[in-house]
Amino acid sequence: MTFLDAFEPWWRFAAAILIGALIGLEREFVQQRSGEQEFGGIRTFALMALLGAIAAYFTQRFGLLLFMGTYVGLVLLLWASNIGPAMRGEEEGITTEIAALMTPLLGAMVIWDAPELAAALGVVTALILALKPGLHDLARRMNAEDLRATLEFAIITAVILPLLPNVGYGPYNLLNPFLIWLLVVFVSGIGFIGYVLMKVLGAEEGIGLTGLLGGLVSSTATTLSFAGRSKSSLGLSDALAQGILLASSVMFPRVLVEVAVVNRQLLVYVAIPLGAMMLVGALIVGLYWLRHRAQHHGEQPSKVRLGNPLRLRTAIGFGVLFTLVLVAVRAANEYLGSAGVYAASVLTGVTDVDSITLSVADLSANGALDARVAGFAIVLASLVNTATKAITAGALGSKELRRTIWRSFGLVLLTGITVSALTFLVFAP
């Protein structure tokens, strides 16, 4: 007998009241802020949840018809409360009415042995109601490209993923369509979240914020964009270099998140080197930010807009790349040993870190690759990618940006190489 069993069924009624009160609290807060009068507040929604709980409780004795009758009665009551405004020609939303229809169901779920789900849905409902201004503002900011990105992410997540078989095929049984596409969704989701944050926070208005969020989308793409702009905006070279460094610094925690999700045992090998490079990059960014603020006080940086980070073609391309890397790394490890894996890391690190990171982490998690080799391969790919961005920025950017980037990335690379060598010497077999 548990503690809650001693208070049956009273704790369920209390939980239902609290769930309804939470939704009602949000509604009443909105009414006080806007001055608009609606039919329900804290007490009304709490009582509606309690009504649903009571009807569900007695349904166990009198049958489901009792609950259905009670619910239909509530629907008629809500309809009647809207007759007056409708006859007066007043156009009002029905958000509160929909929330009112959900509230008794949440109260009934507590009785029907789903209190955790009822509480979670209650919180989500209140959150959706509270986010009305932000959601409406986001919708007003959206354009056709934003809508396309949202729909494409929904397609690759909710449509394609559930249809794929969770079975291994091909060489070494490594071609698991479901797991491969799940990683595609994961990496695409990082970029999509970054893109949404840019829209919500207005990242296009600030180089630093764009660099920070652009690192979630693609630090390489951010480097190309900022380096090219530096030639046409020489006065912003320092700020653009800061944005590139910031985006590159974000890459390191992004890789750590990927490793933690796929195979957290590798963190012992990669956390210290990548963390050290991230720390040095962040310190350099801070110093440049202070200098830039002092030199350009009162000036407004020009808008820097990154393109849509999510397209279905991009997601499929990543899936193909990940599959090829997965097979290549496994074959290289089998026929060439650890040297083959490191060669694959160098080649893929020139353009991308995510694919090699997810590939070797997955292979190590399945016991097909030594954890130490996998960890060093991830660090090596990160070093190569950082060096590539330094070379790219130097080739495409202004002379001032090139000087800043080479000095800064040189220090980051030196830190990474030194700390990596010490780390893997400590973990040497």
ZIURRA-V577851 format. One record per residue. N is the residue number from 0. RES is the residue in one letter. PHI is phi in whole degrees, 0 to 359 (999 if undefined). Layout:
BEGIN
n res phi
N RES PHI
N RES PHI
END
This chain:
BEGIN
n res phi
0 M 999
1 T 272
2 F 298
3 L 291
4 D 299
5 A 290
6 F 245
7 E 291
8 P 265
9 W 295
10 W 293
11 R 290
12 F 296
13 A 296
14 A 297
15 A 298
16 I 299
17 L 295
18 I 297
19 G 296
20 A 296
21 L 297
22 I 294
23 G 295
24 L 299
25 E 297
26 R 297
27 E 291
28 F 298
29 V 296
30 Q 298
31 Q 291
32 R 286
33 S 268
34 G 80
35 E 275
36 Q 262
37 E 238
38 F 285
39 G 229
40 G 225
41 I 299
42 R 293
43 T 298
44 F 290
45 A 296
46 L 291
47 M 293
48 A 295
49 L 295
50 L 300
51 G 297
52 A 294
53 I 295
54 A 298
55 A 293
56 Y 296
57 F 281
58 T 298
59 Q 298
60 R 257
61 F 253
62 G 98
63 L 293
64 L 300
65 L 296
66 F 296
67 M 297
68 G 295
69 T 298
70 Y 291
71 V 298
72 G 299
73 L 294
74 V 299
75 L 296
76 L 296
77 L 296
78 W 298
79 A 296
80 S 292
81 N 258
82 I 295
83 G 303
84 P 301
85 A 294
86 M 291
87 R 277
88 G 79
89 E 277
90 E 264
91 E 230
92 G 287
93 I 245
94 T 300
95 T 297
96 E 296
97 I 297
98 A 299
99 A 294
100 L 290
101 M 285
102 T 300
103 P 298
104 L 295
105 L 294
106 G 297
107 A 293
108 M 298
109 V 296
110 I 289
111 W 275
112 D 59
113 A 225
114 P 294
115 E 296
116 L 295
117 A 298
118 A 296
119 A 297
120 L 294
121 G 296
122 V 295
123 V 298
124 T 299
125 A 297
126 L 293
127 I 299
128 L 296
129 A 288
130 L 273
131 K 308
132 P 300
133 G 294
134 L 292
135 H 294
136 D 294
137 L 297
138 A 296
139 R 292
140 R 281
141 M 292
142 N 239
143 A 298
144 E 293
145 D 296
146 L 297
147 R 296
148 A 298
149 T 297
150 L 293
151 E 294
152 F 294
153 A 296
154 I 294
155 I 289
156 T 266
157 A 263
158 V 253
159 I 286
160 L 305
161 P 295
162 L 275
163 L 277
164 P 286
165 N 264
166 V 222
167 G 278
168 Y 229
169 G 69
170 P 302
171 Y 62
172 N 56
173 L 271
174 L 271
175 N 263
176 P 304
177 F 295
178 L 292
179 I 297
180 W 289
181 L 297
182 L 291
183 V 300
184 V 297
185 F 297
186 V 292
187 S 297
188 G 296
189 I 299
190 G 295
191 F 294
192 I 298
193 G 300
194 Y 294
195 V 297
196 L 299
197 M 298
198 K 293
199 V 289
200 L 267
201 G 70
202 A 295
203 E 293
204 E 277
205 G 221
206 I 295
207 G 297
208 L 292
209 T 294
210 G 295
211 L 297
212 L 285
213 G 295
214 G 294
215 L 287
216 V 280
217 S 189
218 S 293
219 T 292
220 A 296
221 T 296
222 T 298
223 L 299
224 S 295
225 F 290
226 A 296
227 G 296
228 R 290
229 S 297
230 K 286
231 S 265
232 S 226
233 L 299
234 G 291
235 L 258
236 S 302
237 D 295
238 A 293
239 L 291
240 A 297
241 Q 298
242 G 296
243 I 295
244 L 296
245 L 294
246 A 297
247 S 292
248 S 292
249 V 293
250 M 301
251 F 294
252 P 295
253 R 297
254 V 295
255 L 296
256 V 296
257 E 298
258 V 295
259 A 297
260 V 286
261 V 275
262 N 203
263 R 293
264 Q 295
265 L 283
266 L 300
267 V 296
268 Y 268
269 V 254
270 A 297
271 I 290
272 P 298
273 L 292
274 G 296
275 A 294
276 M 295
277 M 296
278 L 296
279 V 296
280 G 300
281 A 295
282 L 295
283 I 295
284 V 300
285 G 300
286 L 295
287 Y 293
288 W 296
289 L 296
290 R 291
291 H 295
292 R 295
293 A 289
294 Q 279
295 H 238
296 H 296
297 G 91
298 E 276
299 Q 254
300 P 291
301 S 290
302 K 292
303 V 236
304 R 247
305 L 272
306 G 287
307 N 304
308 P 278
309 L 231
310 R 225
311 L 300
312 R 297
313 T 294
314 A 296
315 I 295
316 G 299
317 F 293
318 G 299
319 V 296
320 L 297
321 F 299
322 T 296
323 L 297
324 V 294
325 L 301
326 V 291
327 A 296
328 V 293
329 R 296
330 A 295
331 A 296
332 N 293
333 E 284
334 Y 262
335 L 243
336 G 75
337 S 296
338 A 297
339 G 293
340 V 295
341 Y 294
342 A 296
343 A 296
344 S 295
345 V 295
346 L 293
347 T 286
348 G 294
349 V 297
350 T 245
351 D 202
352 V 250
353 D 298
354 S 295
355 I 290
356 T 299
357 L 293
358 S 293
359 V 290
360 A 295
361 D 293
362 L 297
363 S 292
364 A 296
365 N 271
366 G 79
367 A 271
368 L 212
369 D 299
370 A 297
371 R 293
372 V 295
373 A 297
374 G 297
375 F 293
376 A 297
377 I 293
378 V 296
379 L 298
380 A 298
381 S 294
382 L 295
383 V 296
384 N 296
385 T 296
386 A 296
387 T 296
388 K 293
389 A 296
390 I 293
391 T 297
392 A 297
393 G 293
394 A 284
395 L 261
396 G 267
397 S 288
398 K 296
399 E 294
400 L 294
401 R 300
402 R 296
403 T 294
404 I 295
405 W 295
406 R 295
407 S 291
408 F 294
409 G 298
410 L 292
411 V 297
412 L 295
413 L 299
414 T 297
415 G 296
416 I 295
417 T 295
418 V 294
419 S 297
420 A 299
421 L 294
422 T 297
423 F 282
424 L 289
425 V 296
426 F 264
427 A 296
428 P 290
END
